[in-house]
Amino acid sequence: MLTGKQKRHLRALAHSLQPIFQIGKGGMNDHLVRHIDEAIESRELMKISVLNNCGEDAKELGEELAKASGSELVQVIGRTIILYKESKDYKTIVLP
């Protein structure tokens, strides 16, 4: 579980990132979760954008993605989800 100070630090780091994945009308599926899990292992912090044609709520999607990929939900702002998961092999982010 991340503290408020840690989430604030991660939000500041994520500000300059571009979204890596987009969730569209297909919504969330196992294939997407597997790709997110692989990508977050090497990046630790990632943005995911939810497109307008997606029928699901971004906050619910963020919670489901975090749970399915074993990561922490940092923030959902608008239609952008920010996830964090500490990497075992590629650790670069030091939390306060």
N, C-alpha and C positions, 0 to 999 in steps of 0.2 A: 504494500500500500504506500502510495506516494504522499508526502506531506505537502502542505500548501506552498512552502518555500521551494520544494523540488519541482512542483508543477509550474510555478512561476518561471523558474530557470529553464525548464523544458519548452515552455511557450515562447520564451525569448529566443531560444535556439531554433525553434521551428518556424519563426516568422519569415526567414529568408528561404525556406524550402519550397520547392514546387511539388504539387501532388503527384504521387507515383502511380496510383490506381484511381480509376473512376468506376463508380457503381451506377449502372444504368437501369433500364427497365427490367433486366433479368434479376435484379436484386442480389442478395447474398447467396452464395452456393459453396459447396465444398471445394471446388476448383479455385475459387477466389481466395478462400481462407488458406489453402495450401500455399498459394503464391505469396500472400501477405506474410505468412509465417516464415517462408524462406527469405524474403526480402528484408524483413525486420531483423533477422539474425545478423545480417551484414551491415545494416544501417543504424540500428537501435532506435531511431526516431523517424517517423514518416507521417506524411499527410496523405489523406485519401479524400477525394471529392465525390460528393453525391450529386448526380446530374438531376436536372429538373424532371426528366421523364421517369425517374424512380418513384414508385408509389409508396415507399416506406419512409418513415420518419428518420431523420439523420441521427437523432439522439439514441433511438432504439437500435439503429444499425451499429452505431459506435459501441454501445454496450455489448451487443451480440458479437461483433468482431473481436473486441478485447477478450471476451470470455472464450471464444472459439480458438483464438490464436495464442492464448496464454499471455497476453500483453496487458499493459495498463492504459486505460483511457485517460489521456491528459486533458483534452478539451474537445468540445464540439461547438464550433462557432459557425452559425449559418448552415451551410451545406458542406462544411469541411471538418473532417475528423482527424485528430492528432493522436497517434498511438506511440507508446514507448515500451521497449522490452530490452532489458540488459543482455548484451551479447556475451556468449561464453568465449568465443574466439577473437572477436573484433572489437573489444571494449575500447571506446574512445571518449564517451561522455562521462564526466565525473560529476556526480550529484552533490549539492551542498549538504 
